Amino acid sequence: MSANPYETFIKQLKAVRVARGLTQQQLADRVRLSRPQYAAIEHGRSTASFRHVHNLAIALDVHWVIGHP
């Protein structure tokens, strides 16, 4: 059974953030979220809007294709 695309996204989000050497606070600041809001997204307690996904991709210099890991 394949992974849920959103679960894959949040796993990749944390991995890329850590690989870039950023704290949750630093990335949250870059995308204009509070750290608790960002943490809720990264831990799957909240769903990121398309705008947030777009801003995260820009801040992390990555390209995500929704539905494809």
URJOTA-V105224 format. One record per residue. N is the residue number from 0. RES is the residue in three letters. D_CENTER is the distance of its C-alpha to the mean C-alpha in Angstrom with 2 decimals. Layout:
# URJOTA-V105224
n: (N,N)
res: (RES,RES)
d_center: (D_CENTER,D_CENTER)
This chain:
# URJOTA-V105224
n: (0,1,2,3,4,5,6,7,8,9,10,11,12,13,14,15,16,17,18,19,20,21,22,23,24,25,26,27,28,29,30,31,32,33,34,35,36,37,38,39,40,41,42,43,44,45,46,47,48,49,50,51,52,53,54,55,56,57,58,59,60,61,62,63,64,65,66,67,68)
res: (MET,SER,ALA,ASN,PRO,TYR,GLU,THR,PHE,ILE,LYS,GLN,LEU,LYS,ALA,VAL,ARG,VAL,ALA,ARG,GLY,LEU,THR,GLN,GLN,GLN,LEU,ALA,ASP,ARG,VAL,ARG,LEU,SER,ARG,PRO,GLN,TYR,ALA,ALA,ILE,GLU,HIS,GLY,ARG,SER,THR,ALA,SER,PHE,ARG,HIS,VAL,HIS,ASN,LEU,ALA,ILE,ALA,LEU,ASP,VAL,HIS,TRP,VAL,ILE,GLY,HIS,PRO)
d_center: (23.17,19.84,16.51,14.86,12.50,9.86,10.47,10.22,6.83,5.52,8.13,7.31,3.91,6.48,9.19,8.42,7.91,11.10,12.78,12.57,14.18,12.02,12.21,9.93,12.60,12.62,9.08,9.68,12.98,11.92,10.16,12.91,11.53,13.41,12.25,13.11,11.13,7.86,9.22,10.11,6.80,5.88,9.52,9.86,12.32,11.02,9.86,7.73,10.44,10.95,11.38,8.06,6.48,9.45,9.20,5.88,7.76,10.79,9.90,8.93,11.77,10.56,11.53,10.11,12.95,12.36,14.35,14.81,13.26)
